[in-house]
Amino acid sequence: MRRRIIFAGIGMAAAALTAASITASVLTADSVSGASAARQGIILGDAVDNLPSQTASDWVTYADHVVVVTATSETVTPPTPTEIARGEGLIGRQVSLRIDDVLWSRAGAPKPAPHVWEYSAFGWQFTEGDTSHRTRMALRDRPRVEVGHRYVMAMVWEEARCSAGDEPEPAQWRGLGEGSEIPYDNNTIGQGELEGRAQTAVEARQMAAEAGPNLGLKHELAGSGAALLASKLKAAAPLVNKKFSPQSATNCN
């Protein structure tokens, strides 16, 4: 069986989501078999990206830097008192990403790439009034970003934002979206952690073959190294930069 869940008002900073809600499926023992069994017990969420992230032109238009990172540690972000009182909610994670290499930088980027990126990631959903009764969460077709794994990511600096009635969002590094967060274990694009499970380079290439008209940069380069990605970015022509960010004041003083 596949259980549908709506999480309203989830703020996922690094994922750069504009959706006010996320639709998720829990894969249970009754709904999986064979290779899919590796994903049992993971809530997979669907969300809307903040910025285009599928092609090399998308990356060089909207990103400030493209980096190779290693997830070195994580800390737990506790649920809110309201969620505790309700007996269900979300437990987040803050993952420290060590910047191992800068593959590309946009001319005129507002800030140099950092040495460490504190990345807000999905953690768990808890239910039954018990924070230890939890299920892992990830976004569909994206890495969950787990300690010990490497990734290629496109990142952009966003200034602090304030919207009437909402908590201010501090200035921070964000990812572009689904197409720009790629497993990179063993220096191989597509190999590593995806959706909280291990993916091989062979599986990544198979997904690329099945992408059809939805072929993106991560599919095109599956099984390759970062050098080829860097050359693609250097050769890519930027697009007209459209403003997709939420319309809110940037002066939060």
Backbone as numpy.savetxt, mean C-alpha at the origin, in Angstrom:
# Nx Ny Nz CAx CAy CAz Cx Cy Cz
-17.54 -20.02 2.17 -18.38 -18.84 2.17 -17.50 -17.60 2.17
-17.99 -16.51 1.62 -17.27 -15.25 1.56 -18.11 -14.21 2.28
-17.56 -13.65 3.33 -18.29 -12.70 4.17 -17.93 -11.28 3.76
-18.93 -10.45 3.51 -18.73 -9.06 3.09 -18.79 -8.14 4.29
-17.82 -7.25 4.40 -17.74 -6.35 5.55 -17.48 -4.94 5.05
-18.13 -3.95 5.64 -17.85 -2.55 5.33 -17.21 -1.91 6.55
-16.04 -1.29 6.36 -15.40 -0.52 7.42 -15.54 0.95 7.06
-16.31 1.69 7.82 -16.57 3.10 7.50 -15.52 3.99 8.13
-15.10 5.00 7.34 -14.26 6.05 7.89 -12.87 5.60 8.31
-12.28 4.66 7.58 -10.93 4.21 7.91 -9.93 5.16 7.29
-9.03 5.72 8.08 -8.00 6.59 7.55 -6.70 5.84 7.41
-6.30 5.50 6.19 -5.06 4.78 5.96 -4.09 5.72 5.26
-3.22 6.34 6.02 -2.40 7.43 5.50 -1.52 6.99 4.36
-0.72 5.95 4.55 0.26 5.60 3.53 -0.38 5.02 2.30
-1.53 4.40 2.43 -2.18 3.83 1.27 -2.82 4.88 0.40
-2.91 6.10 0.86 -3.45 7.22 0.09 -4.85 6.92 -0.43
-5.74 6.57 0.47 -7.09 6.21 0.08 -8.00 7.43 0.11
-8.89 7.51 -0.90 -9.90 8.56 -0.89 -11.26 8.00 -0.56
-11.40 6.67 -0.53 -12.70 6.07 -0.24 -13.08 6.30 1.21
-14.36 6.61 1.45 -14.83 6.78 2.82 -15.10 5.44 3.48
-15.17 4.38 2.68 -15.36 3.05 3.23 -14.58 2.05 2.42
-14.34 0.89 3.03 -13.60 -0.17 2.38 -14.44 -1.42 2.44
-14.66 -2.06 1.29 -15.38 -3.32 1.25 -14.36 -4.44 1.34
-14.60 -5.39 2.23 -13.61 -6.44 2.44 -14.27 -7.80 2.43
-13.48 -8.81 2.07 -13.92 -10.20 2.11 -13.03 -10.97 3.05
-13.62 -11.80 3.88 -12.84 -12.70 4.71 -12.85 -14.07 4.05
-11.66 -14.59 3.73 -11.56 -15.92 3.17 -11.55 -16.93 4.30
-12.54 -17.79 4.35 -12.67 -18.77 5.42 -12.34 -20.16 4.89
-12.30 -21.13 5.78 -11.93 -22.49 5.39 -12.89 -23.05 4.36
-14.15 -22.60 4.37 -15.13 -23.12 3.43 -14.98 -22.54 2.03
-14.18 -21.46 1.91 -14.12 -20.76 0.62 -12.79 -20.92 -0.09
-11.87 -21.69 0.47 -10.55 -21.80 -0.13 -10.16 -23.25 -0.31
-9.32 -23.47 -1.31 -8.76 -24.80 -1.53 -7.48 -24.64 -2.32
-6.60 -25.63 -2.28 -5.38 -25.59 -3.06 -4.53 -24.40 -2.71
-4.01 -23.70 -3.75 -3.10 -22.57 -3.54 -3.77 -21.45 -2.78
-5.10 -21.30 -2.95 -5.80 -20.21 -2.28 -5.83 -20.39 -0.78
-5.56 -21.59 -0.29 -5.62 -21.82 1.15 -4.60 -21.00 1.90
-3.54 -20.56 1.21 -2.52 -19.72 1.85 -3.09 -18.40 2.31
-4.24 -17.98 1.72 -4.83 -16.69 2.05 -5.93 -16.83 3.09
-6.13 -18.03 3.61 -7.20 -18.26 4.58 -7.03 -17.34 5.78
-8.15 -16.75 6.21 -8.12 -15.95 7.42 -7.61 -14.55 7.24
-7.46 -14.06 6.02 -7.02 -12.69 5.77 -8.19 -11.89 5.21
-8.46 -10.74 5.79 -9.47 -9.84 5.25 -8.84 -9.03 4.13
-9.39 -9.16 2.93 -8.88 -8.42 1.77 -9.81 -7.26 1.48
-9.30 -6.04 1.56 -10.11 -4.85 1.36 -9.93 -4.27 -0.03
-10.97 -3.64 -0.54 -10.92 -2.89 -1.79 -11.02 -1.41 -1.48
-10.22 -0.60 -2.14 -10.24 0.83 -1.86 -9.88 1.61 -3.12
-10.09 2.91 -3.07 -9.81 3.80 -4.20 -8.49 4.51 -3.94
-7.59 4.49 -4.92 -6.30 5.16 -4.77 -6.44 6.67 -4.90
-5.49 7.36 -4.28 -5.48 8.81 -4.31 -4.88 9.34 -5.61
-3.89 8.61 -6.15 -3.16 9.08 -7.33 -2.97 7.94 -8.33
-2.89 8.24 -9.63 -2.62 7.20 -10.62 -1.26 6.54 -10.37
-1.19 5.22 -10.56 0.03 4.52 -10.18 0.34 3.31 -11.06
-0.27 3.22 -12.23 -0.14 2.00 -13.01 1.03 1.99 -13.98
1.36 3.12 -14.56 2.36 3.16 -15.63 3.60 3.94 -15.20
4.66 3.79 -15.99 5.88 4.56 -15.72 5.59 6.06 -15.79
4.75 6.47 -16.73 4.39 7.89 -16.83 3.63 8.36 -15.60
2.76 7.50 -15.04 2.09 7.84 -13.78 3.12 8.10 -12.68
4.09 7.21 -12.57 5.08 7.32 -11.50 5.89 8.60 -11.60
6.37 8.92 -12.82 7.23 10.10 -12.95 6.42 11.39 -12.92
5.10 11.30 -13.07 4.24 12.48 -12.96 3.91 12.80 -11.51
3.59 11.78 -10.73 3.03 12.01 -9.39 3.97 11.67 -8.24
5.00 10.88 -8.47 5.90 10.52 -7.38 7.03 11.53 -7.24
7.58 11.62 -6.04 8.81 12.39 -5.81 10.03 11.49 -5.90
9.89 10.26 -5.42 11.00 9.31 -5.44 10.46 7.90 -5.65
11.27 7.04 -6.24 11.01 5.61 -6.31 12.15 4.93 -5.59
11.82 4.10 -4.61 12.83 3.58 -3.70 12.69 2.07 -3.52
13.81 1.46 -3.14 13.81 0.08 -2.65 13.87 0.14 -1.13
12.96 -0.57 -0.47 12.89 -0.50 0.99 12.90 -1.90 1.58
13.32 -1.97 2.84 13.19 -3.18 3.65 12.38 -2.86 4.89
11.35 -3.66 5.16 10.56 -3.48 6.38 11.34 -4.07 7.55
11.76 -3.22 8.48 12.67 -3.65 9.55 11.98 -3.88 10.89
10.89 -3.17 11.17 10.20 -3.33 12.45 8.80 -2.75 12.33
7.96 -3.06 13.32 6.61 -2.52 13.33 6.16 -2.28 14.75
5.27 -1.30 14.90 4.62 -1.05 16.18 3.12 -1.08 15.98
2.40 -1.44 17.01 0.95 -1.58 16.93 0.28 -0.25 17.24
-0.70 0.11 16.42 -1.53 1.29 16.67 -2.82 0.81 17.31
-3.07 1.13 18.56 -4.23 0.56 19.26 -5.55 1.09 18.71
-6.62 0.34 18.90 -7.95 0.82 18.48 -8.38 2.00 19.33
-9.37 2.72 18.85 -9.89 3.87 19.58 -10.75 3.42 20.75
-10.94 4.29 21.75 -11.85 3.94 22.85 -13.26 3.59 22.38
-13.70 4.26 21.30 -15.03 3.95 20.76 -15.09 2.52 20.24
-14.04 2.09 19.55 -14.01 0.72 19.04 -13.94 -0.29 20.18
-13.16 0.03 21.20 -13.07 -0.85 22.36 -14.45 -1.01 23.00
-15.17 0.12 23.17 -16.49 0.08 23.78 -17.47 -0.71 22.91
-17.33 -0.60 21.60 -18.22 -1.29 20.67 -17.93 -2.78 20.60
-16.70 -3.16 20.94 -16.33 -4.57 20.91 -15.78 -5.05 19.60
-15.59 -4.16 18.64 -14.97 -4.52 17.37 -14.39 -3.28 16.72
-13.37 -3.50 15.92 -12.72 -2.37 15.26 -11.40 -2.79 14.67
-10.50 -1.82 14.51 -9.25 -2.04 13.80 -8.05 -1.80 14.70
-7.06 -2.62 14.53 -5.76 -2.44 15.16 -4.76 -2.19 14.03
-4.14 -1.03 14.01 -3.25 -0.66 12.91 -1.80 -1.03 13.19
-0.95 -0.74 12.21 0.49 -0.96 12.35 1.24 0.23 11.77
2.35 0.58 12.39 3.29 1.55 11.86 4.55 0.75 11.54
4.89 0.65 10.26 6.01 -0.17 9.83 7.18 0.74 9.45
8.35 0.47 10.01 9.56 1.23 9.67 10.18 0.63 8.41
10.27 1.44 7.37 10.87 1.02 6.11 12.24 1.67 5.96
13.28 0.87 5.89 14.63 1.39 5.64 14.79 1.60 4.14
15.20 2.81 3.75 15.42 3.10 2.33 16.78 2.55 1.95
16.79 1.49 1.14 18.03 0.84 0.73 18.63 1.48 -0.52
17.78 1.97 -1.41 18.26 2.53 -2.67 17.21 3.48 -3.22
17.66 4.56 -3.82 16.77 5.50 -4.52 16.97 5.27 -6.00
15.96 4.73 -6.67 16.06 4.36 -8.08 15.83 5.55 -9.00
15.01 6.49 -8.54 14.64 7.64 -9.38 14.12 8.73 -8.47
14.41 9.99 -8.83 13.87 11.15 -8.12 13.41 12.19 -9.12
12.31 12.83 -8.82 11.78 13.89 -9.68 12.58 15.16 -9.49
12.92 15.79 -10.58 13.59 17.08 -10.49 12.67 18.07 -9.79
13.19 18.76 -8.80 12.38 19.72 -8.07 11.53 19.11 -6.97
11.80 17.85 -6.60 11.06 17.23 -5.50 11.20 18.09 -4.24
10.12 18.29 -3.47 10.17 19.22 -2.34 11.08 18.78 -1.20
11.33 17.47 -1.09 12.19 16.95 -0.04 12.99 15.77 -0.59
14.23 15.60 -0.12 14.97 14.40 -0.52 14.33 13.15 0.08
14.62 12.01 -0.50 14.10 10.76 0.07 14.67 10.57 1.48
13.84 10.13 2.41 14.32 9.94 3.79 15.16 8.67 3.89
15.84 8.51 5.02 16.57 7.26 5.28 15.62 6.18 5.79
14.56 6.62 6.51 13.55 5.71 7.06 12.17 6.30 6.77
11.27 5.46 6.36 9.89 5.86 6.08 8.98 5.16 7.09
8.30 5.93 7.92 7.35 5.35 8.87 6.00 5.22 8.15
5.69 3.99 7.80 4.60 3.68 6.87 3.39 3.15 7.65
2.24 3.78 7.47 1.01 3.32 8.11 0.41 2.18 7.30
0.26 1.03 7.93 -0.18 -0.18 7.22 -1.39 -0.79 7.90
-2.13 -1.60 7.14 -3.22 -2.36 7.72 -2.67 -3.34 8.75
-3.43 -3.56 9.80 -3.05 -4.52 10.83 -4.05 -5.65 10.93
-5.04 -5.48 11.83 -6.00 -6.54 12.11 -7.38 -5.94 12.37
-8.39 -6.76 12.19 -9.71 -6.47 12.70 -9.92 -7.32 13.94
-10.45 -6.72 15.02 -10.79 -7.51 16.20 -12.29 -7.51 16.39
-12.80 -8.58 16.97 -14.24 -8.74 17.18 -14.47 -9.38 18.55
-15.73 -9.51 18.89 -16.17 -10.18 20.11 -15.62 -9.52 21.37
-15.32 -8.22 21.27 -14.87 -7.48 22.44 -13.50 -7.86 22.95
-12.72 -8.54 22.12 -11.42 -9.05 22.55 -10.38 -8.69 21.50
-9.43 -7.80 21.86 -8.43 -7.37 20.89 -7.45 -8.49 20.52
-7.45 -9.58 21.27 -6.62 -10.72 20.90 -7.34 -11.64 19.91
-8.63 -11.42 19.73 -9.42 -12.18 18.74 -9.40 -11.37 17.45
-8.37 -11.57 16.66 -8.11 -10.68 15.53 -7.85 -11.44 14.25
-8.11 -10.78 13.13 -7.87 -11.33 11.81 -7.00 -10.36 11.03
-5.97 -10.86 10.37 -5.09 -10.00 9.58 -5.85 -9.33 8.44
-5.41 -8.11 8.10 -6.04 -7.35 7.03 -4.99 -6.94 6.00
-5.41 -6.87 4.75 -4.55 -6.38 3.66 -5.45 -5.81 2.57
-4.88 -4.99 1.72 -5.61 -4.51 0.55 -5.38 -5.46 -0.62
-6.42 -5.67 -1.39 -6.35 -6.58 -2.53 -5.28 -6.12 -3.54
-4.48 -7.07 -3.99 -3.45 -6.83 -5.00 -2.31 -5.95 -4.51
-2.16 -5.79 -3.19 -1.07 -4.99 -2.64 -0.33 -5.78 -1.56
0.92 -5.44 -1.34 1.59 -6.00 -0.18 0.92 -5.52 1.11
0.94 -6.39 2.11 0.51 -5.99 3.44 1.63 -5.19 4.12
2.84 -5.38 3.63 4.08 -4.75 4.12 4.45 -5.37 5.47
5.20 -6.45 5.41 5.55 -7.22 6.59 7.05 -7.22 6.82
7.41 -7.25 8.10 8.82 -7.16 8.51 9.62 -8.30 7.89
10.81 -7.95 7.39 11.70 -8.92 6.79 11.62 -8.97 5.28
10.63 -8.32 4.69 10.47 -8.33 3.23 10.93 -7.02 2.63
11.27 -7.09 1.33 11.69 -5.90 0.58 10.62 -5.54 -0.44
10.59 -4.26 -0.78 9.59 -3.75 -1.72 10.19 -2.63 -2.56
9.61 -2.43 -3.73 9.83 -1.20 -4.51 8.58 -0.35 -4.32
8.77 0.94 -4.00 7.64 1.82 -3.77 7.89 3.19 -4.39
6.83 3.77 -4.95 6.85 5.16 -5.37 6.23 5.99 -4.26
6.90 7.08 -3.88 6.46 7.86 -2.73 6.35 9.33 -3.09
5.43 10.02 -2.40 5.22 11.45 -2.65 5.05 12.14 -1.30
5.61 13.35 -1.20 5.48 14.14 0.03 4.21 14.97 -0.05
3.37 14.86 0.99 2.15 15.66 1.06 2.21 16.54 2.30
1.92 17.82 2.11 1.91 18.76 3.22 0.74 18.48 4.15
0.80 19.04 5.35 -0.28 18.87 6.31 -1.59 19.40 5.73
-2.68 18.74 6.07 -3.99 19.14 5.55 -5.00 19.25 6.69
-5.92 20.20 6.54 -6.96 20.40 7.53 -8.30 20.50 6.82
-9.27 19.76 7.30 -10.63 19.83 6.78 -11.58 20.08 7.92
-12.57 20.90 7.68 -13.53 21.24 8.73 -14.19 19.97 9.27
-14.16 19.83 10.58 -14.80 18.69 11.23 -13.95 17.45 11.35
-12.75 17.45 10.72 -11.87 16.28 10.78 -10.60 16.62 11.53
-9.94 15.57 12.03 -8.63 15.76 12.66 -7.62 16.18 11.59
-6.72 17.12 11.88 -5.69 17.50 10.91 -4.82 16.30 10.53
-4.43 16.24 9.27 -3.50 15.21 8.81 -2.12 15.83 8.74
-1.14 15.28 9.44 0.20 15.86 9.43 0.88 15.67 8.08
1.87 16.50 7.81 2.67 16.31 6.61 3.35 14.95 6.69
3.42 14.27 5.56 3.94 12.90 5.59 4.25 12.40 4.19
5.02 11.32 4.15 5.24 10.59 2.91 4.06 9.63 2.69
3.61 9.54 1.46 2.55 8.61 1.09 2.97 7.81 -0.13
2.35 6.64 -0.29 2.50 5.90 -1.53 1.49 6.39 -2.55
1.75 6.11 -3.82 0.79 6.51 -4.86 -0.45 5.63 -4.83
-0.24 4.31 -4.70 -1.39 3.42 -4.73 -1.00 2.01 -5.11
-2.01 1.24 -5.49 -1.86 -0.20 -5.71 -0.76 -0.54 -6.70
-0.64 0.22 -7.78 0.33 -0.13 -8.82 1.76 0.19 -8.48
2.00 0.94 -7.39 3.36 1.39 -7.10 3.92 0.82 -5.80
3.34 -0.26 -5.30 3.86 -0.95 -4.13 4.06 -2.40 -4.53
5.32 -2.79 -4.71 5.63 -4.04 -5.40 6.56 -4.91 -4.56
6.27 -6.21 -4.40 7.21 -7.10 -3.74 8.55 -7.11 -4.46
9.65 -7.23 -3.66 10.98 -7.20 -4.27 11.98 -8.04 -3.48
11.56 -9.19 -2.98 12.50 -10.08 -2.31 13.50 -10.64 -3.33
14.71 -10.90 -2.88 15.77 -11.45 -3.73 16.01 -10.61 -4.99
15.80 -9.28 -4.84 16.04 -8.34 -5.94 15.25 -8.69 -7.20
14.03 -9.21 -7.00 13.20 -9.64 -8.13 11.83 -8.99 -8.02
11.44 -8.21 -9.02 10.15 -7.54 -9.02 9.03 -8.58 -9.06
8.10 -8.47 -8.12 6.96 -9.38 -8.05 7.15 -10.53 -7.08
8.37 -10.78 -6.66 8.63 -11.89 -5.74 8.65 -11.39 -4.30
7.91 -12.08 -3.42 7.89 -11.67 -2.03 6.49 -11.69 -1.46
6.24 -10.78 -0.51 4.96 -10.76 0.19 3.92 -9.94 -0.57
2.76 -10.54 -0.82 1.63 -9.87 -1.45 0.36 -10.34 -0.76
-0.47 -9.41 -0.31 -1.72 -9.73 0.39 -1.47 -10.59 1.62
-0.29 -10.46 2.22 0.00 -11.23 3.42 0.44 -12.65 3.16
0.72 -13.01 1.94 1.17 -14.35 1.60 2.42 -14.27 0.72
3.12 -15.38 0.58 4.32 -15.41 -0.24 3.94 -15.59 -1.71
4.55 -14.77 -2.57 4.33 -14.89 -4.01 5.67 -15.12 -4.69
5.72 -16.07 -5.61 6.94 -16.34 -6.36 6.99 -15.49 -7.62
8.18 -15.40 -8.21 8.32 -14.67 -9.47 7.49 -15.33 -10.57
7.39 -16.66 -10.54 6.58 -17.38 -11.53 5.12 -16.96 -11.41
4.61 -16.86 -10.17 3.23 -16.42 -9.98 3.05 -14.98 -10.43
4.04 -14.14 -10.18 3.95 -12.74 -10.62 3.87 -12.65 -12.13
4.67 -13.46 -12.82 4.62 -13.44 -14.29 3.30 -14.00 -14.81
2.75 -14.98 -14.10 1.45 -15.53 -14.50 0.36 -14.47 -14.36
0.41 -13.71 -13.26 -0.54 -12.62 -13.09 -0.39 -11.59 -14.20
0.85 -11.34 -14.61 1.10 -10.38 -15.69 0.48 -10.87 -16.99
0.62 -12.18 -17.24 0.06 -12.75 -18.48 -1.46 -12.66 -18.49
-2.06 -12.67 -17.30 -3.53 -12.63 -17.20 -4.06 -11.20 -17.10
-3.18 -10.22 -17.02 -3.62 -8.83 -16.82 -4.33 -8.25 -18.03
-3.98 -8.72 -19.22 -4.63 -8.25 -20.44 -4.52 -6.74 -20.61
-5.65 -6.06 -20.89 -5.61 -4.60 -21.09 -5.26 -3.83 -19.83
-5.29 -4.50 -18.67 -4.97 -3.85 -17.41 -3.48 -3.97 -17.06
-2.66 -4.32 -18.05 -1.23 -4.47 -17.81 -0.63 -3.16 -17.30
0.01 -3.23 -16.14 0.66 -2.07 -15.55 2.16 -2.29 -15.47
2.86 -1.31 -14.95 4.32 -1.38 -14.86 4.75 -2.58 -14.02
4.06 -2.84 -12.92 4.46 -3.96 -12.06 4.28 -5.30 -12.76
3.30 -5.39 -13.67 3.12 -6.62 -14.46 4.18 -6.71 -15.56
4.41 -5.61 -16.22 5.36 -5.58 -17.33 6.76 -6.02 -16.90
7.15 -5.66 -15.68 8.51 -5.92 -15.22 8.61 -7.11 -14.27
7.56 -7.88 -14.12 7.58 -9.02 -13.20 8.72 -9.97 -13.55
9.52 -10.30 -12.54 10.66 -11.18 -12.72 11.96 -10.46 -13.05
11.90 -9.14 -13.27 13.08 -8.35 -13.60 13.69 -7.74 -12.34
14.80 -7.02 -12.52 15.45 -6.33 -11.42 15.16 -4.85 -11.44
15.66 -4.15 -10.43 15.39 -2.72 -10.29 16.07 -1.88 -11.37
17.16 -2.38 -11.93 17.87 -1.60 -12.96 16.98 -1.35 -14.17
16.21 -2.36 -14.57 15.31 -2.19 -15.71 14.21 -1.20 -15.36
13.70 -1.27 -14.15 12.68 -0.31 -13.71 13.24 1.11 -13.75
14.45 1.31 -13.24 15.05 2.64 -13.24 15.19 3.18 -14.66
15.58 2.32 -15.60 15.74 2.77 -16.99 14.38 3.14 -17.60
13.32 2.40 -17.24 11.98 2.71 -17.73 11.53 4.08 -17.21
11.83 4.36 -15.95 11.42 5.64 -15.36 12.18 6.80 -15.99
13.46 6.61 -16.24 14.26 7.68 -16.84 13.80 7.99 -18.26
13.26 6.98 -18.95 12.81 7.17 -20.33 11.37 7.64 -20.43
10.61 7.56 -19.33 9.18 7.86 -19.37 8.92 9.36 -19.46
7.91 9.72 -20.23 7.49 11.12 -20.34 6.39 11.40 -19.33
6.52 12.45 -18.52 5.46 12.77 -17.56 4.18 13.22 -18.26
3.06 13.03 -17.58 1.76 13.45 -18.06 1.42 14.82 -17.50
0.27 15.36 -17.88 -0.22 16.57 -17.25 -0.63 16.21 -15.83
-0.06 16.91 -14.86 -0.31 16.60 -13.45 -1.68 17.13 -13.04
-2.64 16.21 -12.90 -3.97 16.58 -12.45 -4.02 16.52 -10.93
-4.82 17.37 -10.33 -4.90 17.44 -8.88 -5.97 16.47 -8.38
-5.52 15.35 -7.80 -6.44 14.35 -7.28 -6.58 14.40 -5.77
-5.69 15.16 -5.08 -5.70 15.17 -3.63 -6.97 15.81 -3.10
-7.40 15.44 -1.89 -8.59 16.06 -1.30 -8.46 17.57 -1.22
-9.52 18.26 -1.50 -9.52 19.72 -1.44 -9.67 20.18 0.00
-8.56 20.51 0.63 -8.59 20.97 2.00 -7.44 21.93 2.22
-7.55 22.74 3.24 -6.52 23.74 3.50 -5.20 23.09 3.85
-4.09 23.67 3.37 -2.77 23.13 3.70 -2.12 23.91 4.82
-2.68 25.04 5.20 -2.15 25.81 6.32 -2.92 25.43 7.58
-2.29 24.59 8.42 -2.99 24.06 9.60 -2.62 24.78 10.88
-1.99 25.93 10.77 -1.62 26.68 11.98 -2.83 27.43 12.54
